[in-house]
Amino acid sequence: MESTMRSIGEMARASGLGVSALRFYDGAGVFAPAAVDPHTGYRWYADEQLPDARLLARLRRVGLPLAGITRVLTGTPAEARAELDAHLRRLEDGLTDARRELSAVRDLIDSREHPVPQTRLTVPAPALAAALDAVRFAAPADAALPAVAGVFLDAEDGALHLVATDRYRLAVADCPATLDGPPASALLPTALADAARALLADAEEAELTFDGAHFTIRAAGRTLSGEPAEADFPDYRRLLRLEPTHRITLTAAQLRALPEETADGTPATVLTATPADALSATTTDLLVHVNREYLLEAAGTAEQLVLELGGPIAPLAIRFPARADTFSLLMPIAR
């Protein structure tokens, strides 16, 4: 037997598996020797087992679970490939998680060496409440959209900009602010933004604090803290650089009185403009279809508003003469 078979030590050296590993896989029923001496208990392996042993060593090095190793060794080629593909996906997902955690650890280490400076804002509570109300309709609560699921706060000296978008519409509102510390920004998850709005009831002044990882608001003796979303909000300032060709002044009531049509399967309002910036005229040089629900929601009950149109596929701006610090953008829909 010794002349035609490999001992466990010889198989270990040839395959890259340790002696203890060969014993383990034998005991687990995954890779058994070709023969066992009944008197000494020595394990002997046939030459034709060497390819499987080397394969087993590779699978062991990539961390394939025991059940998966068994399926690869005993299954069909298609089953083996499916097992390897599933394991590769698990490894990739684990690597993504590890990168995210290591990034967070690095940030924590960096914060010890270079603490993130704290930014404190003092704002009139009614102005902040009005700004939150003005943008809330465009803030999605869908966690599947992490980069925009909330209200973005962008603080600079003298002003706090609030922005919300669901990718089809965008709302911006400003409120005056006294800044103590460097400019800062944070994306508040929609639920946290709603809780902050509730905190402002009956308050005259609110204090907001950012420190990179936490957001705190204090108003009328009440305090609320939470964690901003870890997402990069779109560059909203770039979206605000519009070049409208028409500016049409009207009331929300006139806007609601416009007939409803259908575009792209969606209830729509059709905006038509003449060179003289008149709306719903017989002769037009511009035709824009917009989602009617979104348009009326953005217009609210304003006594007067201004529509800025730049073309049939350009964003439509909705501005309010009585609230110069608030406006919305709305993407047209296909005709």
Order of alpha helices (4+ residues) and beta strands (2+ residues): beta-alpha-alpha-beta-beta-alpha-alpha-alpha-beta-alpha-beta-beta-beta-beta-alpha-beta-beta-beta-alpha-beta-alpha-beta-beta-beta-alpha-beta-beta-beta
